[in-house]
Amino acid sequence: QVHLVESGGGLVQPGGSLRLSCEASGGTSSANVMSWFRRAPGKEREFVASISWSGGIRSYARSVKGRFTVGRDNAKNTGYLEMNSLKHEDTAVYYCAAGAVATTTEQSYDSWGQGTQVTVSS
């Protein structure tokens, strides 16, 4: 399994920006993809975005496309989620996950970060 540590959450006003980071260590050679999920209060965890480590292939949930950008720094084994034009409905605990295949299904991932809270409020 890959050990994942997230950082960068916090409180931001609507329209603001935040950047989340996820540093990977351990069995990173088996993880071809890093994905981001989120769980809003009272809701199930949902897919946000993913990126492949090798080719930088990205995919996004419709709700964040055009506002969020997922990236990675292979030299640092770190993935990023740049969030712009944040809305109240983006408030959630955000998780990074590592897996072999890029899917939107959380059951496909066996390594998860601890989660970081993002609160969008005025």
N, CA, C and O atoms as CSV, one atom per row, in Angstrom:
chain,resi,resn,atom,element,x,y,z
A,1,GLN,N,N,0.823,-1.194,0.000
A,1,GLN,CA,C,0.000,0.000,0.000
A,1,GLN,C,C,0.858,1.245,0.000
A,1,GLN,O,O,2.005,1.247,0.445
A,2,VAL,N,N,0.259,2.303,-0.515
A,2,VAL,CA,C,0.917,3.604,-0.561
A,2,VAL,C,C,0.466,4.425,0.644
A,2,VAL,O,O,-0.718,4.449,0.981
A,3,HIS,N,N,1.405,5.087,1.280
A,3,HIS,CA,C,1.061,5.972,2.386
A,3,HIS,C,C,0.870,7.371,1.837
A,3,HIS,O,O,1.748,7.905,1.161
A,4,LEU,N,N,-0.295,7.972,2.130
A,4,LEU,CA,C,-0.641,9.274,1.585
A,4,LEU,C,C,-0.881,10.275,2.702
A,4,LEU,O,O,-1.581,9.980,3.671
A,5,VAL,N,N,-0.303,11.446,2.566
A,5,VAL,CA,C,-0.486,12.508,3.554
A,5,VAL,C,C,-0.932,13.765,2.838
A,5,VAL,O,O,-0.251,14.263,1.941
A,6,GLU,N,N,-2.075,14.268,3.242
A,6,GLU,CA,C,-2.641,15.448,2.603
A,6,GLU,C,C,-2.369,16.702,3.418
A,6,GLU,O,O,-2.122,16.647,4.622
A,7,SER,N,N,-2.422,17.827,2.731
A,7,SER,CA,C,-2.302,19.119,3.398
A,7,SER,C,C,-2.962,20.177,2.518
A,7,SER,O,O,-3.229,19.953,1.337
A,8,GLY,N,N,-3.219,21.345,3.132
A,8,GLY,CA,C,-3.684,22.477,2.339
A,8,GLY,C,C,-5.135,22.854,2.495
A,8,GLY,O,O,-5.575,23.828,1.885
A,9,GLY,N,N,-5.902,22.125,3.287
A,9,GLY,CA,C,-7.297,22.498,3.472
A,9,GLY,C,C,-7.426,23.750,4.321
A,9,GLY,O,O,-6.435,24.262,4.843
A,10,GLY,N,N,-8.651,24.240,4.456
A,10,GLY,CA,C,-8.877,25.413,5.279
A,10,GLY,C,C,-10.190,26.085,4.968
A,10,GLY,O,O,-11.060,25.520,4.305
A,11,LEU,N,N,-10.318,27.307,5.458
A,11,LEU,CA,C,-11.526,28.117,5.268
A,11,LEU,C,C,-11.254,29.154,4.184
A,11,LEU,O,O,-10.228,29.833,4.202
A,12,VAL,N,N,-12.171,29.265,3.256
A,12,VAL,CA,C,-12.008,30.223,2.161
A,12,VAL,C,C,-13.371,30.813,1.822
A,12,VAL,O,O,-14.399,30.156,1.980
A,13,GLN,N,N,-13.369,32.040,1.361
A,13,GLN,CA,C,-14.622,32.686,0.964
A,13,GLN,C,C,-15.062,32.196,-0.414
A,13,GLN,O,O,-14.232,31.752,-1.207
A,14,PRO,N,N,-16.351,32.274,-0.701
A,14,PRO,CA,C,-16.820,31.919,-2.049
A,14,PRO,C,C,-16.076,32.732,-3.103
A,14,PRO,O,O,-15.860,33.934,-2.950
A,15,GLY,N,N,-15.694,32.050,-4.168
A,15,GLY,CA,C,-14.907,32.679,-5.220
A,15,GLY,C,C,-13.412,32.579,-5.007
A,15,GLY,O,O,-12.632,32.909,-5.900
A,16,GLY,N,N,-13.010,32.130,-3.844
A,16,GLY,CA,C,-11.594,32.028,-3.525
A,16,GLY,C,C,-10.955,30.753,-4.047
A,16,GLY,O,O,-11.576,29.965,-4.761
A,17,SER,N,N,-9.689,30.573,-3.668
A,17,SER,CA,C,-8.907,29.436,-4.165
A,17,SER,C,C,-8.179,28.738,-3.020
A,17,SER,O,O,-7.852,29.344,-1.999
A,18,LEU,N,N,-7.942,27.467,-3.220
A,18,LEU,CA,C,-7.127,26.667,-2.305
A,18,LEU,C,C,-6.361,25.644,-3.127
A,18,LEU,O,O,-6.784,25.242,-4.211
A,19,ARG,N,N,-5.223,25.234,-2.582
A,19,ARG,CA,C,-4.450,24.182,-3.233
A,19,ARG,C,C,-4.194,23.061,-2.235
A,19,ARG,O,O,-3.596,23.280,-1.181
A,20,LEU,N,N,-4.645,21.874,-2.570
A,20,LEU,CA,C,-4.411,20.712,-1.738
A,20,LEU,C,C,-3.218,19.936,-2.279
A,20,LEU,O,O,-2.996,19.868,-3.488
A,21,SER,N,N,-2.458,19.353,-1.359
A,21,SER,CA,C,-1.325,18.522,-1.738
A,21,SER,C,C,-1.498,17.136,-1.140
A,21,SER,O,O,-2.151,16.967,-0.110
A,22,CYS,N,N,-0.909,16.154,-1.790
A,22,CYS,CA,C,-0.962,14.777,-1.302
A,22,CYS,C,C,0.388,14.129,-1.585
A,22,CYS,O,O,0.717,13.829,-2.732
A,23,GLU,N,N,1.160,13.918,-0.532
A,23,GLU,CA,C,2.487,13.332,-0.680
A,23,GLU,C,C,2.399,11.823,-0.503
A,23,GLU,O,O,1.828,11.329,0.470
A,24,ALA,N,N,2.968,11.105,-1.450
A,24,ALA,CA,C,2.918,9.643,-1.435
A,24,ALA,C,C,4.270,9.061,-1.053
A,24,ALA,O,O,5.316,9.583,-1.437
A,25,SER,N,N,4.235,7.984,-0.299
A,25,SER,CA,C,5.447,7.253,0.050
A,25,SER,C,C,5.078,5.772,0.189
A,25,SER,O,O,3.902,5.410,0.238
A,26,GLY,N,N,6.102,4.935,0.251
A,26,GLY,CA,C,5.823,3.504,0.305
A,26,GLY,C,C,5.671,2.932,-1.082
A,26,GLY,O,O,6.363,3.398,-1.987
A,27,GLY,N,N,4.850,1.993,-1.305
A,27,GLY,CA,C,4.718,1.265,-2.569
A,27,GLY,C,C,4.195,2.078,-3.737
A,27,GLY,O,O,3.212,1.704,-4.376
A,28,THR,N,N,4.863,3.202,-4.015
A,28,THR,CA,C,4.363,4.088,-5.077
A,28,THR,C,C,4.502,3.478,-6.463
A,28,THR,O,O,3.816,3.899,-7.394
A,29,SER,N,N,5.384,2.487,-6.613
A,29,SER,CA,C,5.576,1.901,-7.940
A,29,SER,C,C,4.336,1.169,-8.425
A,29,SER,O,O,4.177,0.953,-9.627
A,30,SER,N,N,3.461,0.786,-7.513
A,30,SER,CA,C,2.248,0.064,-7.895
A,30,SER,C,C,1.064,0.997,-8.128
A,30,SER,O,O,-0.007,0.555,-8.542
A,31,ALA,N,N,1.255,2.264,-7.867
A,31,ALA,CA,C,0.160,3.211,-7.996
A,31,ALA,C,C,0.331,3.999,-9.287
A,31,ALA,O,O,1.224,4.839,-9.396
A,32,ASN,N,N,-0.520,3.727,-10.255
A,32,ASN,CA,C,-0.449,4.428,-11.530
A,32,ASN,C,C,-1.265,5.707,-11.560
A,32,ASN,O,O,-1.078,6.565,-12.422
A,33,VAL,N,N,-2.168,5.816,-10.606
A,33,VAL,CA,C,-3.132,6.919,-10.626
A,33,VAL,C,C,-3.265,7.520,-9.228
A,33,VAL,O,O,-3.253,6.806,-8.225
A,34,MET,N,N,-3.390,8.831,-9.183
A,34,MET,CA,C,-3.810,9.504,-7.948
A,34,MET,C,C,-5.130,10.192,-8.233
A,34,MET,O,O,-5.281,10.906,-9.225
A,35,SER,N,N,-6.081,9.962,-7.342
A,35,SER,CA,C,-7.402,10.568,-7.496
A,35,SER,C,C,-7.782,11.338,-6.247
A,35,SER,O,O,-7.233,11.126,-5.166
A,36,TRP,N,N,-8.723,12.226,-6.424
A,36,TRP,CA,C,-9.275,13.016,-5.321
A,36,TRP,C,C,-10.773,12.730,-5.220
A,36,TRP,O,O,-11.492,12.695,-6.219
A,37,PHE,N,N,-11.207,12.532,-4.003
A,37,PHE,CA,C,-12.618,12.358,-3.697
A,37,PHE,C,C,-12.980,13.368,-2.618
A,37,PHE,O,O,-12.103,13.975,-2.003
A,38,ARG,N,N,-14.266,13.542,-2.398
A,38,ARG,CA,C,-14.705,14.408,-1.310
A,38,ARG,C,C,-15.991,13.868,-0.712
A,38,ARG,O,O,-16.781,13.197,-1.374
A,39,ARG,N,N,-16.173,14.184,0.563
A,39,ARG,CA,C,-17.413,13.819,1.247
A,39,ARG,C,C,-17.975,15.065,1.900
A,39,ARG,O,O,-17.393,15.607,2.840
A,40,ALA,N,N,-19.105,15.510,1.397
A,40,ALA,CA,C,-19.797,16.660,1.975
A,40,ALA,C,C,-20.665,16.179,3.137
A,40,ALA,O,O,-21.018,15.002,3.194
A,41,PRO,N,N,-21.010,17.072,4.058
A,41,PRO,CA,C,-21.846,16.683,5.206
A,41,PRO,C,C,-23.141,16.030,4.757
A,41,PRO,O,O,-23.879,16.583,3.941
A,42,GLY,N,N,-23.412,14.850,5.295
A,42,GLY,CA,C,-24.654,14.161,4.988
A,42,GLY,C,C,-24.700,13.475,3.637
A,42,GLY,O,O,-25.747,12.967,3.235
A,43,LYS,N,N,-23.573,13.453,2.928
A,43,LYS,CA,C,-23.554,12.857,1.591
A,43,LYS,C,C,-22.501,11.761,1.508
A,43,LYS,O,O,-21.629,11.649,2.370
A,44,GLU,N,N,-22.597,10.964,0.465
A,44,GLU,CA,C,-21.597,9.933,0.239
A,44,GLU,C,C,-20.347,10.540,-0.385
A,44,GLU,O,O,-20.376,11.620,-0.974
A,45,ARG,N,N,-19.264,9.814,-0.237
A,45,ARG,CA,C,-18.019,10.278,-0.846
A,45,ARG,C,C,-18.143,10.203,-2.370
A,45,ARG,O,O,-18.671,9.231,-2.912
A,46,GLU,N,N,-17.650,11.239,-3.053
A,46,GLU,CA,C,-17.782,11.295,-4.507
A,46,GLU,C,C,-16.454,11.609,-5.170
A,46,GLU,O,O,-15.578,12.244,-4.582
A,47,PHE,N,N,-16.326,11.156,-6.395
A,47,PHE,CA,C,-15.133,11.400,-7.187
A,47,PHE,C,C,-15.031,12.868,-7.568
A,47,PHE,O,O,-16.031,13.511,-7.889
A,48,VAL,N,N,-13.807,13.390,-7.528
A,48,VAL,CA,C,-13.567,14.788,-7.917
A,48,VAL,C,C,-12.682,14.863,-9.162
A,48,VAL,O,O,-13.049,15.491,-10.155
A,49,ALA,N,N,-11.511,14.217,-9.100
A,49,ALA,CA,C,-10.566,14.312,-10.215
A,49,ALA,C,C,-9.521,13.216,-10.088
A,49,ALA,O,O,-9.324,12.649,-9.014
A,50,SER,N,N,-8.856,12.928,-11.196
A,50,SER,CA,C,-7.764,11.959,-11.154
A,50,SER,C,C,-6.699,12.330,-12.169
A,50,SER,O,O,-6.957,13.052,-13.133
A,51,ILE,N,N,-5.489,11.819,-11.930
A,51,ILE,CA,C,-4.373,12.038,-12.846
A,51,ILE,C,C,-3.492,10.806,-12.840
A,51,ILE,O,O,-3.249,10.207,-11.792
A,52,SER,N,N,-3.016,10.432,-14.019
A,52,SER,CA,C,-2.081,9.306,-14.099
A,52,SER,C,C,-0.677,9.820,-13.853
A,52,SER,O,O,-0.333,10.917,-14.292
A,53,TRP,N,N,0.130,9.050,-13.164
A,53,TRP,CA,C,1.470,9.478,-12.827
A,53,TRP,C,C,2.360,9.558,-14.058
A,53,TRP,O,O,3.224,10.431,-14.141
A,54,SER,N,N,2.160,8.663,-15.010
A,54,SER,CA,C,3.078,8.583,-16.137
A,54,SER,C,C,2.751,9.569,-17.246
A,54,SER,O,O,3.622,10.320,-17.686
A,55,GLY,N,N,1.515,9.573,-17.699
A,55,GLY,CA,C,1.174,10.400,-18.850
A,55,GLY,C,C,0.432,11.665,-18.534
A,55,GLY,O,O,0.124,12.453,-19.428
A,56,GLY,N,N,0.139,11.871,-17.256
A,56,GLY,CA,C,-0.576,13.089,-16.906
A,56,GLY,C,C,-1.995,13.150,-17.439
A,56,GLY,O,O,-2.545,14.238,-17.611
A,57,ILE,N,N,-2.598,11.989,-17.705
A,57,ILE,CA,C,-3.978,11.973,-18.194
A,57,ILE,C,C,-4.899,12.362,-17.058
A,57,ILE,O,O,-4.857,11.773,-15.977
A,58,ARG,N,N,-5.733,13.358,-17.310
A,58,ARG,CA,C,-6.598,13.905,-16.268
A,58,ARG,C,C,-8.069,13.655,-16.567
A,58,ARG,O,O,-8.484,13.580,-17.724
A,59,SER,N,N,-8.834,13.530,-15.514
A,59,SER,CA,C,-10.291,13.497,-15.657
A,59,SER,C,C,-10.904,14.206,-14.467
A,59,SER,O,O,-10.319,14.265,-13.385
A,60,TYR,N,N,-12.107,14.749,-14.689
A,60,TYR,CA,C,-12.764,15.566,-13.677
A,60,TYR,C,C,-14.244,15.223,-13.581
A,60,TYR,O,O,-14.870,14.805,-14.556
A,61,ALA,N,N,-14.781,15.407,-12.396
A,61,ALA,CA,C,-16.228,15.367,-12.238
A,61,ALA,C,C,-16.814,16.596,-12.913
A,61,ALA,O,O,-16.176,17.646,-12.981
A,62,ARG,N,N,-18.014,16.456,-13.402
A,62,ARG,CA,C,-18.644,17.567,-14.108
A,62,ARG,C,C,-18.785,18.791,-13.209
A,62,ARG,O,O,-18.694,19.923,-13.684
A,63,SER,N,N,-19.003,18.577,-11.941
A,63,SER,CA,C,-19.264,19.682,-11.016
A,63,SER,C,C,-18.037,20.563,-10.779
A,63,SER,O,O,-18.174,21.694,-10.313
A,64,VAL,N,N,-16.840,20.061,-11.094
A,64,VAL,CA,C,-15.629,20.849,-10.825
A,64,VAL,C,C,-14.853,21.194,-12.092
A,64,VAL,O,O,-13.903,21.975,-12.042
A,65,LYS,N,N,-15.244,20.626,-13.211
A,65,LYS,CA,C,-14.510,20.851,-14.454
A,65,LYS,C,C,-14.499,22.331,-14.808
A,65,LYS,O,O,-15.532,23.000,-14.784
A,66,GLY,N,N,-13.316,22.825,-15.136
A,66,GLY,CA,C,-13.163,24.233,-15.448
A,66,GLY,C,C,-12.792,25.082,-14.250
A,66,GLY,O,O,-12.339,26.215,-14.408
A,67,ARG,N,N,-12.979,24.544,-13.048
A,67,ARG,CA,C,-12.625,25.281,-11.823
A,67,ARG,C,C,-11.458,24.633,-11.088
A,67,ARG,O,O,-10.642,25.326,-10.482
A,68,PHE,N,N,-11.378,23.325,-11.140
A,68,PHE,CA,C,-10.321,22.586,-10.440
A,68,PHE,C,C,-9.305,22.066,-11.450
A,68,PHE,O,O,-9.645,21.732,-12.585
A,69,THR,N,N,-8.056,22.007,-11.012
A,69,THR,CA,C,-6.999,21.438,-11.845
A,69,THR,C,C,-6.209,20.438,-11.007
A,69,THR,O,O,-5.753,20.753,-9.908
A,70,VAL,N,N,-6.056,19.244,-11.535
A,70,VAL,CA,C,-5.294,18.209,-10.835
A,70,VAL,C,C,-3.915,18.112,-11.485
A,70,VAL,O,O,-3.783,18.156,-12.708
A,71,GLY,N,N,-2.901,17.981,-10.649
A,71,GLY,CA,C,-1.536,17.903,-11.164
A,71,GLY,C,C,-0.684,16.982,-10.328
A,71,GLY,O,O,-1.121,16.463,-9.301
A,72,ARG,N,N,0.539,16.788,-10.781
A,72,ARG,CA,C,1.459,15.957,-10.003
A,72,ARG,C,C,2.892,16.393,-10.259
A,72,ARG,O,O,3.226,16.948,-11.306
A,73,ASP,N,N,3.736,16.117,-9.248
A,73,ASP,CA,C,5.173,16.355,-9.351
A,73,ASP,C,C,5.821,15.004,-9.091
A,73,ASP,O,O,5.971,14.590,-7.942
A,74,ASN,N,N,6.205,14.321,-10.164
A,74,ASN,CA,C,6.729,12.968,-10.014
A,74,ASN,C,C,8.002,12.925,-9.170
A,74,ASN,O,O,8.229,11.971,-8.425
A,75,ALA,N,N,8.818,13.951,-9.289
A,75,ALA,CA,C,10.082,13.966,-8.546
A,75,ALA,C,C,9.828,14.012,-7.041
A,75,ALA,O,O,10.630,13.507,-6.255
A,76,LYS,N,N,8.725,14.613,-6.649
A,76,LYS,CA,C,8.399,14.748,-5.227
A,76,LYS,C,C,7.353,13.729,-4.783
A,76,LYS,O,O,6.964,13.708,-3.615
A,77,ASN,N,N,6.895,12.885,-5.710
A,77,ASN,CA,C,5.826,11.922,-5.392
A,77,ASN,C,C,4.636,12.626,-4.760
A,77,ASN,O,O,4.057,12.137,-3.790
A,78,THR,N,N,4.282,13.755,-5.303
A,78,THR,CA,C,3.218,14.583,-4.727
A,78,THR,C,C,2.188,14.935,-5.784
A,78,THR,O,O,2.521,15.336,-6.899
A,79,GLY,N,N,0.936,14.776,-5.404
A,79,GLY,CA,C,-0.154,15.202,-6.267
A,79,GLY,C,C,-0.770,16.477,-5.729
A,79,GLY,O,O,-0.662,16.773,-4.539
A,80,TYR,N,N,-1.422,17.237,-6.613
A,80,TYR,CA,C,-2.012,18.514,-6.233
A,80,TYR,C,C,-3.433,18.618,-6.760
A,80,TYR,O,O,-3.780,18.035,-7.788
A,81,LEU,N,N,-4.242,19.369,-6.038
A,81,LEU,CA,C,-5.573,19.722,-6.516
A,81,LEU,C,C,-5.721,21.222,-6.326
A,81,LEU,O,O,-5.883,21.711,-5.208
A,82,GLU,N,N,-5.663,21.937,-7.431
A,82,GLU,CA,C,-5.819,23.388,-7.417
A,82,GLU,C,C,-7.298,23.693,-7.587
A,82,GLU,O,O,-7.902,23.311,-8.589
A,83,MET,N,N,-7.888,24.386,-6.605
A,83,MET,CA,C,-9.326,24.649,-6.609
A,83,MET,C,C,-9.558,26.150,-6.705
A,83,MET,O,O,-9.133,26.906,-5.832
A,84,ASN,N,N,-10.228,26.576,-7.758
A,84,ASN,CA,C,-10.530,27.988,-7.979
A,84,ASN,C,C,-12.037,28.199,-8.044
A,84,ASN,O,O,-12.806,27.250,-8.200
A,85,SER,N,N,-12.439,29.440,-7.923
A,85,SER,CA,C,-13.865,29.798,-7.983
A,85,SER,C,C,-14.692,28.904,-7.073
A,85,SER,O,O,-15.721,28.362,-7.477
A,86,LEU,N,N,-14.233,28.762,-5.854
A,86,LEU,CA,C,-14.885,27.847,-4.926
A,86,LEU,C,C,-16.293,28.314,-4.571
A,86,LEU,O,O,-16.576,29.509,-4.481
A,87,LYS,N,N,-17.161,27.327,-4.374
A,87,LYS,CA,C,-18.561,27.572,-4.055
A,87,LYS,C,C,-18.888,26.931,-2.705
A,87,LYS,O,O,-18.160,26.071,-2.208
A,88,HIS,N,N,-20.007,27.377,-2.131
A,88,HIS,CA,C,-20.436,26.788,-0.863
A,88,HIS,C,C,-20.532,25.265,-0.978
A,88,HIS,O,O,-20.165,24.544,-0.050
A,89,GLU,N,N,-21.023,24.786,-2.108
A,89,GLU,CA,C,-21.235,23.353,-2.271
A,89,GLU,C,C,-19.945,22.552,-2.438
A,89,GLU,O,O,-19.981,21.324,-2.517
A,90,ASP,N,N,-18.816,23.239,-2.492
A,90,ASP,CA,C,-17.527,22.536,-2.508
A,90,ASP,C,C,-17.061,22.183,-1.099
A,90,ASP,O,O,-16.061,21.484,-0.934
A,91,THR,N,N,-17.778,22.661,-0.085
A,91,THR,CA,C,-17.417,22.340,1.290
A,91,THR,C,C,-17.500,20.840,1.520
A,91,THR,O,O,-18.539,20.221,1.288
A,92,ALA,N,N,-16.399,20.263,1.978
A,92,ALA,CA,C,-16.320,18.814,2.159
A,92,ALA,C,C,-14.979,18.459,2.768
A,92,ALA,O,O,-14.076,19.290,2.861
A,93,VAL,N,N,-14.870,17.209,3.178
A,93,VAL,CA,C,-13.564,16.648,3.492
A,93,VAL,C,C,-13.026,16.039,2.195
A,93,VAL,O,O,-13.690,15.227,1.552
A,94,TYR,N,N,-11.826,16.443,1.831
A,94,TYR,CA,C,-11.215,15.993,0.589
A,94,TYR,C,C,-10.171,14.917,0.887
A,94,TYR,O,O,-9.358,15.049,1.802
A,95,TYR,N,N,-10.217,13.858,0.092
A,95,TYR,CA,C,-9.311,12.724,0.261
A,95,TYR,C,C,-8.543,12.487,-1.030
A,95,TYR,O,O,-9.099,12.604,-2.122
A,96,CYS,N,N,-7.280,12.158,-0.905
A,96,CYS,CA,C,-6.562,11.648,-2.059
A,96,CYS,C,C,-6.493,10.128,-1.938
A,96,CYS,O,O,-6.527,9.573,-0.840
A,97,ALA,N,N,-6.398,9.481,-3.074
A,97,ALA,CA,C,-6.367,8.021,-3.124
A,97,ALA,C,C,-5.419,7.586,-4.231
A,97,ALA,O,O,-5.277,8.266,-5.247
A,98,ALA,N,N,-4.776,6.453,-4.021
A,98,ALA,CA,C,-3.860,5.913,-5.024
A,98,ALA,C,C,-4.348,4.547,-5.465
A,98,ALA,O,O,-4.824,3.748,-4.659
A,99,GLY,N,N,-4.220,4.293,-6.757
A,99,GLY,CA,C,-4.658,3.011,-7.278
A,99,GLY,C,C,-3.968,2.668,-8.576
A,99,GLY,O,O,-3.157,3.434,-9.095
A,100,ALA,N,N,-4.307,1.502,-9.089
A,100,ALA,CA,C,-3.672,1.030,-10.307
A,100,ALA,C,C,-4.372,1.543,-11.558
A,100,ALA,O,O,-3.745,1.714,-12.603
A,101,VAL,N,N,-5.662,1.785,-11.446
A,101,VAL,CA,C,-6.457,2.171,-12.609
A,101,VAL,C,C,-7.283,3.409,-12.269
A,101,VAL,O,O,-7.773,3.553,-11.150
A,102,ALA,N,N,-7.427,4.283,-13.230
A,102,ALA,CA,C,-8.213,5.500,-13.023
A,102,ALA,C,C,-9.699,5.176,-13.136
A,102,ALA,O,O,-10.217,4.956,-14.231
A,103,THR,N,N,-10.370,5.151,-12.001
A,103,THR,CA,C,-11.820,4.974,-12.003
A,103,THR,C,C,-12.448,5.994,-11.075
A,103,THR,O,O,-11.758,6.639,-10.285
A,104,THR,N,N,-13.746,6.136,-11.175
A,104,THR,CA,C,-14.463,7.056,-10.299
A,104,THR,C,C,-15.064,6.321,-9.108
A,104,THR,O,O,-15.791,6.911,-8.310
A,105,THR,N,N,-14.762,5.043,-8.993
A,105,THR,CA,C,-15.338,4.205,-7.939
A,105,THR,C,C,-14.370,4.076,-6.784
A,105,THR,O,O,-13.253,3.589,-6.962
A,106,GLU,N,N,-14.778,4.502,-5.608
A,106,GLU,CA,C,-13.847,4.518,-4.476
A,106,GLU,C,C,-13.396,3.122,-4.088
A,106,GLU,O,O,-12.311,2.965,-3.527
A,107,GLN,N,N,-14.191,2.115,-4.368
A,107,GLN,CA,C,-13.806,0.753,-4.000
A,107,GLN,C,C,-12.597,0.262,-4.778
A,107,GLN,O,O,-11.973,-0.727,-4.396
A,108,SER,N,N,-12.265,0.941,-5.860
A,108,SER,CA,C,-11.112,0.552,-6.677
A,108,SER,C,C,-9.793,0.994,-6.078
A,108,SER,O,O,-8.735,0.589,-6.559
A,109,TYR,N,N,-9.830,1.810,-5.046
A,109,TYR,CA,C,-8.610,2.362,-4.463
A,109,TYR,C,C,-8.344,1.724,-3.105
A,109,TYR,O,O,-9.246,1.594,-2.278
A,110,ASP,N,N,-7.108,1.332,-2.892
A,110,ASP,CA,C,-6.792,0.686,-1.619
A,110,ASP,C,C,-5.899,1.524,-0.719
A,110,ASP,O,O,-5.565,1.105,0.389
A,111,SER,N,N,-5.514,2.690,-1.181
A,111,SER,CA,C,-4.701,3.572,-0.345
A,111,SER,C,C,-5.361,4.935,-0.296
A,111,SER,O,O,-5.708,5.511,-1.327
A,112,TRP,N,N,-5.530,5.445,0.921
A,112,TRP,CA,C,-6.242,6.707,1.123
A,112,TRP,C,C,-5.476,7.603,2.082
A,112,TRP,O,O,-4.812,7.136,3.007
A,113,GLY,N,N,-5.585,8.894,1.838
A,113,GLY,CA,C,-5.087,9.866,2.793
A,113,GLY,C,C,-6.070,10.027,3.940
A,113,GLY,O,O,-7.156,9.447,3.943
A,114,GLN,N,N,-5.662,10.828,4.913
A,114,GLN,CA,C,-6.468,10.990,6.125
A,114,GLN,C,C,-7.625,11.960,5.921
A,114,GLN,O,O,-8.545,12.012,6.737
A,115,GLY,N,N,-7.583,12.720,4.848
A,115,GLY,CA,C,-8.629,13.702,4.584
A,115,GLY,C,C,-8.253,15.079,5.111
A,115,GLY,O,O,-7.592,15.207,6.142
A,116,THR,N,N,-8.682,16.096,4.394
A,116,THR,CA,C,-8.450,17.473,4.823
A,116,THR,C,C,-9.720,18.275,4.588
A,116,THR,O,O,-10.350,18.171,3.535
A,117,GLN,N,N,-10.088,19.076,5.579
A,117,GLN,CA,C,-11.354,19.808,5.511
A,117,GLN,C,C,-11.207,21.068,4.652
A,117,GLN,O,O,-10.266,21.844,4.819
A,118,VAL,N,N,-12.145,21.250,3.744
A,118,VAL,CA,C,-12.258,22.483,2.978
A,118,VAL,C,C,-13.634,23.070,3.280
A,118,VAL,O,O,-14.658,22.418,3.074
A,119,THR,N,N,-13.644,24.298,3.766
A,119,THR,CA,C,-14.894,24.980,4.092
A,119,THR,C,C,-14.968,26.274,3.295
A,119,THR,O,O,-14.085,27.127,3.380
A,120,VAL,N,N,-16.034,26.399,2.524
A,120,VAL,CA,C,-16.250,27.603,1.727
A,120,VAL,C,C,-17.396,28.364,2.373
A,120,VAL,O,O,-18.544,27.921,2.351
A,121,SER,N,N,-17.068,29.511,2.947
A,121,SER,CA,C,-18.067,30.269,3.686
A,121,SER,C,C,-17.667,31.733,3.748
A,121,SER,O,O,-16.485,32.071,3.809
A,122,SER,N,N,-18.678,32.595,3.732
A,122,SER,CA,C,-18.419,34.022,3.884
A,122,SER,C,C,-18.561,34.437,5.350
A,122,SER,O,O,-18.380,35.608,5.681
